[in-house]
Amino acid sequence: MKDIRPIRDEADYDWALSEIEKYFDDEPKRGSPAADRFEVLLGLIDAYEAKHWDIEAPDPIEAIKLHMSQSGRTNSDLAELLGSRPRATEILKRRRALTMDMVRKLNRDWHIPAEVLIQPYHLEKQNGSRVS
């Protein structure tokens, strides 16, 4: 493949980004040498970003809210899954911690990764102060 090299530093990373930029405007035909080059460059960029810019997973409550937003689920859907509307509201307002049973249901039925749901996160006291 023409001019492919490892991405070892920011200069290499910038070079790779500039190389793939043209493919976004004119996507190469699948199976062509240009498509193969594009795929290899994307893989190199992805590996570099994963190594150098570790993105923290959202806390469990933010993950639930994000999933609900992206999938069109409502508070009523969460209440149905967790067994009651007050429980779902307390979870979303950080007044109640997720139980392992809730984590299993969210993982099994909504496919939210369990490793995200079991992360520590803060809860709110009734007066609005935080508890870890």
N, C-alpha and C positions, 0 to 999 in steps of 0.2 A: 504494500500500500504506500502510496505516495506520501512521503514526509510525515510519518507517524512517529512519535517519540514519547517516552514517559513524561509524566507531569511531576516534576520534582520540587518546583517552587512557584511563586506567584507569577513570575515571567512566563513560565511554561503554561500555567493555567490561563493567563490572559491570551497567550497564543492560541491555545486550544479553543477558547471561547470565540475568538475572532474567526477561526477556521470553520466552526460549525454554524456561525451566524448566517452565512450565505445559504445554508441548507434549509433554514426556516422559511425563507422567501420562495425558494425553488426546491421543493422536496424531491430528492432523487428517486428514480424508479426502483422499487423493491427488487433486490437481487443484483442490482448493478454495482460496479466497483465503487461508485460514489456513495451508494446506500451503505455498502459495507464499511467504507471509511467513516461515514457519519456515525454509524453504530459503534464502531471502535472508539471514536473520539468521545461519544457520550459516555461510554463505559469508563474511559480514563478520567473524564471530568467527574463523574459520579464517585469513583473511588477516591479521588483527591479530596472532594468535598466531604465525604464521609469521614475521612481520616483527619482533616484539618478543621472542620466546622461541625463539630458534634452538636446536633440540634436536640435540645432537651424536649422530652415528651411533655405534653400538657399535664397539669394535675388532673386527678380523676374527675372532678366536677366539671372542669373546663372541657375535658374530653367528652363527657356525656352531653354537655350543651352543644359542643361542636357537631357531634354526631346527630343530635336532634335537628339542628339547623340544616345540616347538609342532606339529611334523609327525609326531611319534612315531617318528622315525628313531633308530637305535641306533649305537653305536660300530662294530658290524659293518657297518652300511650305509655309514658313512664309510670304513671299511677297504676295502670293495668298490669304492667310487668312486675312492679314491686309490691302490689297488693293493696295499696290505698293512696288516695290523693294527698292526705296530710303527710304521709311518709315521703312521697315523692317531693312535695314542697319543702319539707325539712332537709332533704338531701340537697336539692338545688340551692337552698339558702344557706347551706353549710351548717345547719343546726343539728344534724344527725350524721354520724359516720356510716359509710357503706359497710355492710356485713359481708362475710364471705358468700353467703347465699345470694345476696344482691349482685356481687361481683360475678358469680357463676351465671346468673340469669342474664346480666348485661353482656357477658362474653358469649354465651350460648345463643341467645336470641337476637342480639343486636350486633354481634361480632366486634365489640370493642375489645382490644387486646387486654387480657388479664394483667399483663405486666404494667400496663398504664393504670388500671383501676386499683391495684394494690399499693401504689406509691403513697407515701405519707403526704398529707395535706392539712391545711389549717381549717378549723371549725370556728364558727362565730358563737359567742355566748349570747344569751338572750338580750343583753344590753349592747350588743354590737362589737364588743372587744373580741380579739382573736385568741384562740386556744390551739396549740399545735398537737 
